[in-house]
């Protein structure tokens, strides 16, 4: 029988999120959230980008650029990472939409 993933709280840009986390991945997820938070804070503090959705998009683009630069020009790897980034982007958009809806109520 498959165990449902636990949920952990992560804090990104002064907002707390409850995220499903597979067993044994808490440390990696926490480190990822901390890394993402710092990247987003850096962009917000630059003063050039306003709004959480734009900060998230710029952060995603910067991270995608870093990943592509790190793996080189192997198109199959780029496509694989592109698909993963697309899925992550979709999850970010859902979280932002939920965040915006909560702010309206």
N, C-alpha and C positions, 0 to 999 in steps of 0.2 A: 504494500500500500504506500502511495506517494504522500509525503508530508507536505502540507501547504507551507509556503515560505513565511517566515516571521516578518513583521513590519518593524522598521526602525525609524526614528526621527532624525532628520538631517536639517541643518540650518543653512540656507542660502540667501544672501542679501536680506538679512534680518527677518526672513520668513521661514517658518518651520514647515517641513513636509514629512508626511508619513509615507515611507517607501517600502515595498515588498522586498525582502532580502532572503535569498536561498541560504540554507544552512551552510555555515563555514565561509560565508562571503561578507560577513559584517565588517570586518577590518578593511577589506578592499573597498566596500561601498562607502564607508566612513572616510577613507583616504581620498576617494574620488570626489565625494561631496566637498571635502575641505579644499581640494585642488580647484574644483569648479568655482567654489565661492571666492577663492582668492583671485582667480582670473576675472570673474565678473566684477569684483570690487576694484581691481586695477582699471578696468574699462570705465566703470562708473566714476571713479576718482579722477580720470583723465579729463572729465568735464565735456568731452566731445560727443558723448552719446547719452541721450535722455530717454527714460522709460525702460521698464524691466524687460519688455518684449524685445526692444532693440538691443539692449545690453546682452540678452540671451543669444540673439542672432549673431551679433558681432563676436561674442565669445565662441560660439559654435564654428563660425567661419575661421577664426584664428586657430582654434584647435584642429580643425580639418586641414588647414594649411600646414600646420606643424606635423601632423600625421603623414600627409602626402610627402612632405619634404624628408621625413625620416625613413619612409619605405622606398623612396626613389620612384622610378617611372614604370614599374611593373604594373601594367594595366589590370591584370586579374586581381592583384592585391588592392589596387585603388578602387576597383569596382566593389570588392568585398567590404572594404572600409566605407565606401560610399553608401552601401546598403545599410550598414550598421549606423552610420551617421544619420541617414534618413529616418531610421526607426527611432533613434534618440531624439531627433528633431520633432518627430510626431509626438513623442512622450512629453517633450518640453512644451509644445503647443497646447496639448491637453491640460497640462498642469497650469499653464498661464491662463487658459480659458477658465478653468475652475477658479483660479485665484481672482480673476476679474469678476466673475459671477458672484463670488463670496463678498467682494468689495461692494457690490451693488445692493446687497441685502443687509 
